[in-house]
C-alpha cells in the first residue's frame, strides 16, 4: 500500500468535508471532556471518602439535665455512669477496635461550640449545661462503628451513639449523583459523535464515488479503498480527544490545584498524577471509537 497516496486521499477528504470534520472535532471534544470529568469526579469522591471516613469519629453523647431521649430520664449522667462508659471503652471487647478516645465535658463542648458558630446569634442563647458531655472515639477501622454503637447504645447515662460518617454520606450521595449525570451526558455525546463520524465518512465516500468506482475497476484492494476514510474519522476524533485532554488538564491544574487546594487545605484533592492517568485513557477511547465507527460506516457504504 502506497502511504503517500493514502495520505493524499485523506487530506483531500478532510478538505472536502471541512465543516463536518469541525463538527466531529467539537462533538468529540465535548463528549470526551464530559467523560474525563466524570472519571476525575469519581476519583475525587473515592479520595474524599477515604480521607474523611478515616477522620470520622464516633460520638458517645451523655445525658443532660433536660434529656428524655435514649436512656435519659431528665437527669445528667453521673460520675459512676461516666466511669462505667470509660471502663467499657477500655475493655478487652472494644479496645481492639479503638485507636483513640477522649472525654469532652460541657465547658469544653461550649468552648468548641462558640468557636464553630462564632458569627451565629445562637451563641447568645446556648449555655454549657445545654450541651452534652461526650466521649469522642477514633476507630482503627471506621467501617466497624456498628460494634461501638451496639455495645454502648443501651448503657445507662448514654443519650445516643452517633457515627459521624452518617453526616458525610448525603454529601457523597450528591457527588455520586453528579458523577452519574456527567457519565450519562458523556454517553449521549459519545453516541452523537459516533453517528456524526459515520455520517461524515458516508458523505466523504459519496462525494468520491466516481474515484472509488475507478479504483475498483483497476483492481484496488478493499483495504486500500477503506483506509483513507478510516483515517479521516480517526484524525478528526484524535484532534477532539487531544483538545479534551488539554481541557481536563487545565481544569485540574487551574481549578483544582490552584484554587480549591489553596482554599480548602484540609481536604484531599486529585492532582496532576490522576490527570496523567485519565487523559491518555480519554484519548484512546476517542480514537478507538472513531476507528470502529468509520470502519463500519465505509464497509456498509461499499457493502464489503
JOCOR-V274298 format. One line per field, one symbol per residue. ss: DSSP state (a for helix, b for strand, c for the rest). phi: phi as a letter, one per 40 degrees, with the letter a starting at -180 (. if undefined). burial: # if it has 9 or more other C-alpha atoms within 8 Angstrom, else .. A space follows every 10 residues. Layout:
ss->???
phi->???
burial->???
//
This chain:
ss->ccaaaaaaaa aaaaaacaaa aaaaaaaaaa aaaaaaaaaa aaaaaaaaaa aaaaaccbbb bbcccccccc ccccccccaa aaaaaaaaac ccccaaabbb bbbbcaaaaa aaaaaacccc aaaacccaaa cccbbbbbbc caaaaaaaaa aacccccbbb bbbcaaaaaa aaaaaaaaaa aaaaaaaaaa aaaaaaaaaa aaaaaaacaa aaaaaaaccc caaaaaaaaa aaaaaaaaaa aaaaaaaaaa aaaaaaaaaa aaaccccccc caaaaaaaaa aaaaaaaaaa aaaaaaaaaa aacc
phi->.ccccccccc ccccccbdcc ccccdcccdc cccccccccc ccccccccdc ccccccbbbb cccbcbcbbg ccbgbcdccc cccccccccc ccccdcccca aabbcccccc ccccccbccc ccccbcbdcc cccaccbccc bdcccdcccc cbccccgcca bbccccccdd cccccccccc cccccccccc cccccccccc cccccccbcc ccccdcccgc ccccccddcc cdcccccccc cccccccccc ccccccccbc cccbccbcbc bcccccccdc ccccdccccc cccccccccc ccfc
burial->.....##.## ..##..#... ########## ########## #####.###. #.#..##### ####.##... ##.####... ##..#..##. ...##.###. #..###..## ..##..#... ..#....#.. #########. .#.##..##. .##.#.#### #####..... .#..##..## .##.###### .######### #####..... .#..##...# ...####### ####.##### #####.#### ########## #......### ##.##..### .##..##### #.#######. #...
//
